[in-house]
Amino acid sequence: MKKDNSRINIVYSTNPEFQYEHDTNIEPDNIPNNQQNLKVFLDRKHRAGKAVTSVTGFIGKSSELENLGKFLKTKCGVGGTVKDGQILIQGDFCDKIIGLLSSEGYKVKRSGG
């Protein structure tokens, strides 16, 4: 018997007409770089005073977001992560990241102060 791991929240139901909800994580298709509206801002909250440059607003597959994060970390020469649909780069690299993303064809705006 094949185990169905795609069911959400329900283990068993006595209702004979019950239909299980299935997990359908469909990632959005990538849109062209010139149609992406990315926001870059400096974040210091909840980080013990350390600055982190955050890039948000990417629409597309998580693998493409990972690739963009790796590109930015490599070009800036620092560490970082991709989490919850945003790229976090250690340090204050807002101007450099805006220049890098603009040269790759993205629409970029600086957000915050």
Phi and psi in degrees as GROMACS dihedral restraints (atoms count N, CA, C in turn):
[ dihedral_restraints ]
;  ai    aj    ak    al  type     phi  dphi    fc
    3     4     5     6     1   -82.5    20    10
    4     5     6     7     1   133.1    20    10
    6     7     8     9     1   -85.3    20    10
    7     8     9    10     1   132.6    20    10
    9    10    11    12     1  -101.8    20    10
   10    11    12    13     1   101.9    20    10
   12    13    14    15     1   -89.2    20    10
   13    14    15    16     1     0.8    20    10
   15    16    17    18     1   -89.8    20    10
   16    17    18    19     1    -3.4    20    10
   18    19    20    21     1   -72.0    20    10
   19    20    21    22     1   142.7    20    10
   21    22    23    24     1  -109.2    20    10
   22    23    24    25     1   127.6    20    10
   24    25    26    27     1    66.8    20    10
   25    26    27    28     1   -23.1    20    10
   27    28    29    30     1  -106.7    20    10
   28    29    30    31     1   129.3    20    10
   30    31    32    33     1   -95.2    20    10
   31    32    33    34     1   -44.1    20    10
   33    34    35    36     1  -153.4    20    10
   34    35    36    37     1   144.1    20    10
   36    37    38    39     1  -135.5    20    10
   37    38    39    40     1   140.5    20    10
   39    40    41    42     1   -89.4    20    10
   40    41    42    43     1    -7.4    20    10
   42    43    44    45     1   -75.3    20    10
   43    44    45    46     1   118.4    20    10
   45    46    47    48     1   -68.4    20    10
   46    47    48    49     1   -19.1    20    10
   48    49    50    51     1  -101.0    20    10
   49    50    51    52     1    10.8    20    10
   51    52    53    54     1   -70.3    20    10
   52    53    54    55     1   135.0    20    10
   54    55    56    57     1  -112.6    20    10
   55    56    57    58     1   127.4    20    10
   57    58    59    60     1   -68.7    20    10
   58    59    60    61     1   143.5    20    10
   60    61    62    63     1   -82.4    20    10
   61    62    63    64     1   136.4    20    10
   63    64    65    66     1  -113.2    20    10
   64    65    66    67     1   144.5    20    10
   66    67    68    69     1   -73.7    20    10
   67    68    69    70     1   117.4    20    10
   69    70    71    72     1  -124.3    20    10
   70    71    72    73     1    77.2    20    10
   72    73    74    75     1   -79.5    20    10
   73    74    75    76     1    96.8    20    10
   75    76    77    78     1  -104.8    20    10
   76    77    78    79     1   119.1    20    10
   78    79    80    81     1   -81.5    20    10
   79    80    81    82     1   141.5    20    10
   81    82    83    84     1   -68.2    20    10
   82    83    84    85     1   150.3    20    10
   84    85    86    87     1   -68.5    20    10
   85    86    87    88     1   153.0    20    10
   87    88    89    90     1   -69.6    20    10
   88    89    90    91     1   138.5    20    10
   90    91    92    93     1  -104.8    20    10
   91    92    93    94     1   157.1    20    10
   93    94    95    96     1   -58.2    20    10
   94    95    96    97     1   153.2    20    10
   96    97    98    99     1   -56.2    20    10
   97    98    99   100     1   -39.0    20    10
   99   100   101   102     1   -73.6    20    10
  100   101   102   103     1    -6.9    20    10
  102   103   104   105     1  -104.7    20    10
  103   104   105   106     1    -4.7    20    10
  105   106   107   108     1   -76.6    20    10
  106   107   108   109     1   136.9    20    10
  108   109   110   111     1  -113.1    20    10
  109   110   111   112     1    91.2    20    10
  111   112   113   114     1   -93.4    20    10
  112   113   114   115     1   145.8    20    10
  114   115   116   117     1  -120.0    20    10
  115   116   117   118     1   133.5    20    10
  117   118   119   120     1  -118.0    20    10
  118   119   120   121     1   129.4    20    10
  120   121   122   123     1  -149.7    20    10
  121   122   123   124     1   159.9    20    10
  123   124   125   126     1   -95.7    20    10
  124   125   126   127     1   130.8    20    10
  126   127   128   129     1  -122.7    20    10
  127   128   129   130     1   130.6    20    10
  129   130   131   132     1  -124.5    20    10
  130   131   132   133     1    -0.6    20    10
  132   133   134   135     1   -74.9    20    10
  133   134   135   136     1   138.6    20    10
  135   136   137   138     1    58.4    20    10
  136   137   138   139     1    30.5    20    10
  138   139   140   141     1  -130.2    20    10
  139   140   141   142     1    25.0    20    10
  141   142   143   144     1    55.3    20    10
  142   143   144   145     1    37.0    20    10
  144   145   146   147     1    81.8    20    10
  145   146   147   148     1    -1.5    20    10
  147   148   149   150     1   -84.8    20    10
  148   149   150   151     1   141.1    20    10
  150   151   152   153     1   -86.3    20    10
  151   152   153   154     1   140.4    20    10
  153   154   155   156     1  -134.2    20    10
  154   155   156   157     1   129.9    20    10
  156   157   158   159     1   -88.6    20    10
  157   158   159   160     1   126.6    20    10
  159   160   161   162     1  -114.1    20    10
  160   161   162   163     1   136.7    20    10
  162   163   164   165     1  -119.1    20    10
  163   164   165   166     1   120.5    20    10
  165   166   167   168     1  -126.6    20    10
  166   167   168   169     1   169.0    20    10
  168   169   170   171     1    97.1    20    10
  169   170   171   172     1     5.6    20    10
  171   172   173   174     1   -73.2    20    10
  172   173   174   175     1   132.8    20    10
  174   175   176   177     1  -116.0    20    10
  175   176   177   178     1   120.0    20    10
  177   178   179   180     1   156.1    20    10
  178   179   180   181     1  -168.7    20    10
  180   181   182   183     1   -70.9    20    10
  181   182   183   184     1   148.8    20    10
  183   184   185   186     1   -65.4    20    10
  184   185   186   187     1   -28.9    20    10
  186   187   188   189     1   -66.9    20    10
  187   188   189   190     1   -36.4    20    10
  189   190   191   192     1   -69.6    20    10
  190   191   192   193     1   -36.0    20    10
  192   193   194   195     1   -65.4    20    10
  193   194   195   196     1   -40.6    20    10
  195   196   197   198     1   -60.6    20    10
  196   197   198   199     1   -43.0    20    10
  198   199   200   201     1   -63.8    20    10
  199   200   201   202     1   -41.4    20    10
  201   202   203   204     1   -65.2    20    10
  202   203   204   205     1   -40.4    20    10
  204   205   206   207     1   -62.1    20    10
  205   206   207   208     1   -42.3    20    10
  207   208   209   210     1   -64.6    20    10
  208   209   210   211     1   -40.3    20    10
  210   211   212   213     1   -59.7    20    10
  211   212   213   214     1   -47.3    20    10
  213   214   215   216     1   -67.0    20    10
  214   215   216   217     1   -40.4    20    10
  216   217   218   219     1   -63.4    20    10
  217   218   219   220     1   -39.8    20    10
  219   220   221   222     1   -66.4    20    10
  220   221   222   223     1   -46.1    20    10
  222   223   224   225     1   -66.8    20    10
  223   224   225   226     1   -32.5    20    10
  225   226   227   228     1   -86.9    20    10
  226   227   228   229     1   -17.4    20    10
  228   229   230   231     1    71.7    20    10
  229   230   231   232     1    29.8    20    10
  231   232   233   234     1  -134.7    20    10
  232   233   234   235     1   176.0    20    10
  234   235   236   237     1   -87.9    20    10
  235   236   237   238     1   173.7    20    10
  237   238   239   240     1   173.4    20    10
  238   239   240   241     1  -173.1    20    10
  240   241   242   243     1  -153.1    20    10
  241   242   243   244     1   164.2    20    10
  243   244   245   246     1  -117.2    20    10
  244   245   246   247     1   117.7    20    10
  246   247   248   249     1  -147.4    20    10
  247   248   249   250     1   136.3    20    10
  249   250   251   252     1    54.3    20    10
  250   251   252   253     1    39.8    20    10
  252   253   254   255     1    76.1    20    10
  253   254   255   256     1    13.6    20    10
  255   256   257   258     1  -134.0    20    10
  256   257   258   259     1   155.9    20    10
  258   259   260   261     1  -103.2    20    10
  259   260   261   262     1   129.0    20    10
  261   262   263   264     1  -115.3    20    10
  262   263   264   265     1   121.4    20    10
  264   265   266   267     1  -114.0    20    10
  265   266   267   268     1   128.9    20    10
  267   268   269   270     1   -69.5    20    10
  268   269   270   271     1   126.6    20    10
  270   271   272   273     1   104.1    20    10
  271   272   273   274     1   175.1    20    10
  273   274   275   276     1   -95.3    20    10
  274   275   276   277     1    94.2    20    10
  276   277   278   279     1  -124.7    20    10
  277   278   279   280     1    28.6    20    10
  279   280   281   282     1   -56.0    20    10
  280   281   282   283     1   -51.3    20    10
  282   283   284   285     1   -64.6    20    10
  283   284   285   286     1   -41.4    20    10
  285   286   287   288     1   -65.8    20    10
  286   287   288   289     1   -42.7    20    10
  288   289   290   291     1   -67.7    20    10
  289   290   291   292     1   -38.9    20    10
  291   292   293   294     1   -60.7    20    10
  292   293   294   295     1   -42.9    20    10
  294   295   296   297     1   -64.1    20    10
  295   296   297   298     1   -42.8    20    10
  297   298   299   300     1   -64.1    20    10
  298   299   300   301     1   -45.7    20    10
  300   301   302   303     1   -67.7    20    10
  301   302   303   304     1   -36.8    20    10
  303   304   305   306     1   -64.2    20    10
  304   305   306   307     1   -39.5    20    10
  306   307   308   309     1   -69.2    20    10
  307   308   309   310     1   -22.2    20    10
  309   310   311   312     1   -87.0    20    10
  310   311   312   313     1    -3.1    20    10
  312   313   314   315     1    97.8    20    10
  313   314   315   316     1     7.7    20    10
  315   316   317   318     1   -81.0    20    10
  316   317   318   319     1   149.7    20    10
  318   319   320   321     1   -86.0    20    10
  319   320   321   322     1   118.9    20    10
  321   322   323   324     1  -127.1    20    10
  322   323   324   325     1   138.7    20    10
  324   325   326   327     1  -129.8    20    10
  325   326   327   328     1   145.3    20    10
  327   328   329   330     1   -85.8    20    10
  328   329   330   331     1   130.4    20    10
  330   331   332   333     1  -111.1    20    10
  331   332   333   334     1   154.8    20    10
  333   334   335   336     1    83.5    20    10
  334   335   336   337     1  -158.2    20    10
